[in-house]
Structure formats: C-alpha cells, structure tokens
Amino acid sequence: MTIDSTIPVLTIDGPTASGKGSVADGVAEALGFHVLDSGALYRLTALDAERLGIDLNDEVELAACALALDPTFTASRIFMDARDVTDEIRAERIGNLASAIAPFPALRGALLDRQRAFRRAPGLVADGRDMGTIVFPDAPLKVFLVADVDARAERRYRQLIERGTPADLDLIRQDLHARDSRDANRKVAPLAAAADAVTIDSSTLGLEEVIARVLDLAKAKGIVR
C-alpha cells in the first residue's frame, strides 16, 4: 500500500469522553478534510467478534475478524453488510469490549494499514489514542485533548440520556477511571501524548471553542490558510 505522505494529517488523541470525536468532526468539516474515527474500527471488531462467537481473549481470531471487516462510512453513519450499526457500536457494552481487546498487538497490527489508508487528499483529521504516536507519527499537527474525569463523566452521562439510554453518573465515572488506567498502562501503544503534541484541556471549554483552537493551530502550522 502506497500512501502519499505529503497529504496533511491532523491527529487528535485523548482519553475516553474527552470530546475528541466531536472536535475531529468539526475540524474536518471546517477544512473539507476526511475524518477517521479509529475507535469505531475497534468497536466494529468487538461487535462482529461477539456476533460470530469469537473468544475475546483469542487475539489471532480477533485479528482475522478485523481484517475481514468491510464497513461503509458515510457522513454520519456506519454500515456493516448494509446494516446501520452506528448506534449499536456506541453502546457502553461494546465500548468496554473494544477497550478490552484493543491492547492485543495482533489486532492493532491488523488495523494499522486500514487506518493509514484513510490518508487521502485534501487531508485527514484522525482521532483516537495512538494516532499521533503510532499511526501517523509524521502528522504536522498533533493535538492531545484532555479533560478531568468529572467533566468527561458528565458529558458521557448527557450523551446517554439524550439517546434515551439509562445511565448512572457514578458508574460512568468509575468506568472512565478503569478505562484510563487500562489505556495508559497497556504494553502496546499506550495512551500518551506525542512528544510534539499540543495539549488542550477541554474541561471548561465548549465544543466550538476547542474546534477554533485546533483550527488556529492548523493555520499557525501552515496546514491551511
């Protein structure tokens, strides 16, 4: 696979519920760039593995499952075999399964080229946990988006309630602590800011404010005029 390394990439990494997906979507829309929600690929793998009855501790089978994925990404929806799975993969249960299988090296390797293939003209905004450190280490702009756990728990709680999904704020907070620890301490591609990343704390910022800051950084880097 040959990827044009001159195509600009903006990476937005950060912990669960830091708002990176919404920021990536907003920045991509403003710039007319493509967008990669890398977490969706892990969630799709978890969903399909569960459907196929694959042992979620069998990383070889999980890697094979990931390689066989054939999703279709539209502007706001994700389809598998012509079935809309957008809401299904956003369920907390699937998110937890995805977080549990994400550390497997074979699975991460299976998804690496697929993620890099999203780098298409005129540019890409990629969000995840290792976009700036592993997947696109040459990205000219890397953002590490953080927020304190209380702010992130509140955001996730509101998201679930708005979807009509029952939610418990204390349980969400506990879950975020557990995911943070798991992501930061895994042996392969742990959650960490790239050495040249710009950290933005979104704890007290609105979505539009964060998007504006990222766009300002993109202009300062000469990525856009």
C-alpha positions in Angstrom: 0.0 0.0 0.0 1.4 3.4 -1.1 0.2 6.4 0.9 1.1 10.0 -0.2 3.0 11.3 2.9 2.6 14.9 1.7 -1.2 14.8 2.4 -1.6 16.7 5.7 -2.9 14.9 8.7 -4.2 16.4 12.0 -4.3 13.9 14.8 -6.5 14.3 17.9 -5.7 11.8 20.7 -7.1 11.6 24.2 -8.9 9.6 26.8 -12.5 8.4 26.6 -15.2 11.1 26.5 -12.6 13.9 26.1 -14.6 15.1 23.1 -12.1 14.2 20.5 -14.6 12.7 18.1 -16.8 15.7 18.1 -13.8 18.0 17.7 -12.4 15.9 14.8 -15.7 16.0 13.0 -15.9 19.8 13.4 -12.4 20.4 12.3 -12.7 18.1 9.3 -15.9 19.8 8.3 -14.3 23.3 8.5 -11.3 22.2 6.5 -13.1 19.9 4.0 -10.9 17.1 5.1 -11.7 13.4 5.5 -12.1 12.1 9.1 -11.0 8.9 10.7 -12.7 7.6 13.9 -10.2 5.0 14.7 -12.1 3.8 17.8 -15.0 2.8 15.5 -12.8 0.1 13.9 -12.1 -1.4 17.3 -15.8 -1.2 18.2 -16.8 -2.8 14.9 -14.3 -5.6 15.6 -15.8 -6.2 19.1 -19.3 -6.2 17.7 -18.5 -8.6 14.9 -16.5 -10.9 17.2 -19.4 -11.0 19.6 -21.8 -11.8 16.7 -19.5 -14.6 15.5 -19.0 -16.1 18.9 -15.2 -15.4 18.9 -13.4 -15.8 22.2 -12.5 -12.2 23.1 -9.2 -13.4 24.5 -8.1 -15.0 21.2 -6.1 -12.3 19.6 -5.3 -14.3 16.5 -9.0 -14.8 15.7 -9.7 -11.2 16.6 -7.1 -10.0 14.2 -8.6 -12.2 11.5 -12.0 -10.7 12.3 -10.6 -7.2 12.0 -9.0 -8.0 8.6 -12.4 -9.3 7.3 -14.3 -6.2 8.3 -16.0 -4.4 5.4 -17.7 -1.4 6.8 -19.1 1.5 4.9 -18.6 5.0 6.4 -20.9 7.8 5.3 -21.1 11.4 6.6 -22.7 10.4 9.9 -23.5 6.7 9.8 -21.6 3.4 9.8 -22.8 0.3 8.0 -21.8 -3.4 8.1 -23.3 -5.7 5.5 -25.8 -2.9 4.6 -26.9 -2.8 8.3 -26.7 0.5 10.1 -24.6 -0.2 13.3 -23.8 3.4 14.2 -25.9 3.4 17.5 -25.0 -0.2 18.2 -21.3 0.3 18.4 -21.8 3.4 20.6 -23.3 1.3 23.3 -21.3 1.3 26.5 -21.1 -2.5 26.5 -19.4 -2.5 23.0 -17.2 0.3 24.1 -16.0 -1.7 27.1 -15.4 -4.8 24.9 -13.4 -2.7 22.4 -11.3 -1.2 25.2 -10.6 -4.8 26.5 -9.4 -6.1 23.1 -7.6 -3.0 22.0 -4.3 -3.9 23.7 -3.7 -7.1 21.6 -0.7 -6.5 19.3 -2.0 -8.7 16.5 -5.3 -6.8 16.4 -3.6 -3.4 16.4 -1.3 -4.6 13.6 -4.3 -5.8 11.6 -5.9 -2.4 11.7 -2.8 -0.3 11.1 -2.8 -0.3 7.3 -6.5 0.2 7.2 -6.2 3.3 9.4 -3.4 4.7 7.3 -5.4 4.2 4.1 -7.8 7.0 5.3 -5.0 9.4 4.4 -6.4 10.9 1.2 -6.4 14.3 -0.4 -7.1 17.0 0.5 -6.3 15.9 4.1 -7.3 13.9 7.1 -8.3 14.5 10.7 -7.8 11.3 12.7 -9.0 10.8 16.3 -8.0 8.0 18.7 -5.5 7.1 21.3 -2.3 6.5 19.2 -2.9 8.5 16.1 0.0 10.8 16.7 2.3 8.3 18.3 1.9 5.2 16.2 -0.4 5.6 13.2 0.6 9.0 11.8 3.9 9.9 13.6 4.7 12.3 10.8 1.5 14.4 11.2 2.3 18.1 11.0 -0.2 18.8 13.8 -0.9 16.6 16.8 -3.4 17.5 19.5 -3.8 15.7 22.8 -7.2 16.5 24.1 -7.8 16.1 27.9 -10.5 16.9 30.4 -10.9 16.0 34.1 -12.8 12.8 34.8 -15.8 14.6 36.3 -16.3 16.7 33.2 -15.9 13.7 31.0 -18.4 11.7 33.1 -20.9 14.5 32.9 -20.6 14.6 29.1 -21.0 10.8 28.7 -24.0 10.9 31.0 -25.7 13.6 29.0 -25.0 11.7 25.8 -26.6 8.6 27.1 -29.6 10.4 28.5 -30.1 12.2 25.2 -30.1 8.8 23.4 -32.7 7.5 25.8 -30.3 5.2 27.5 -30.5 4.8 31.3 -27.3 5.9 32.9 -25.7 6.2 36.4 -23.2 9.1 36.8 -21.2 7.3 39.5 -20.8 4.1 37.5 -19.8 6.1 34.4 -17.1 7.9 36.5 -15.8 4.5 37.8 -15.8 3.1 34.2 -13.8 6.1 32.9 -11.2 5.6 35.7 -10.9 2.0 34.7 -10.6 2.7 31.0 -8.0 5.5 31.6 -5.9 3.1 33.7 -6.2 0.3 31.1 -5.4 2.6 28.2 -2.4 4.3 29.8 -0.8 1.1 31.2 -1.2 -1.3 28.2 2.1 -2.5 26.8 1.3 -1.8 23.2 0.6 1.8 22.1 -0.4 3.1 25.5 -2.4 6.3 25.6 0.1 9.1 25.8 0.7 12.5 24.2 3.2 12.5 21.3 6.4 14.4 22.2 5.4 17.2 19.7 1.7 17.2 20.6 -0.2 20.3 21.7 -2.3 19.6 24.8 -5.7 21.2 25.1 -7.7 20.9 28.3 -11.4 21.0 27.3 -12.7 20.7 30.9 -14.2 24.2 30.9 -14.3 24.8 27.1 -17.3 24.4 24.8 -17.0 22.4 21.6 -16.8 25.4 19.3 -14.0 26.9 21.4 -11.9 23.7 21.1 -12.5 23.5 17.3 -11.5 27.1 17.0 -8.2 26.5 18.9 -7.4 23.5 16.7 -8.1 25.5 13.5 -5.9 28.3 14.8 -3.1 25.7 15.4 -3.6 24.4 11.8 -3.2 27.9 10.4 -0.1 28.5 12.6 1.4 25.3 11.2 0.7 26.4 7.6 -1.6 23.5 7.0 -4.4 25.8 6.0 -4.6 29.4 5.2 
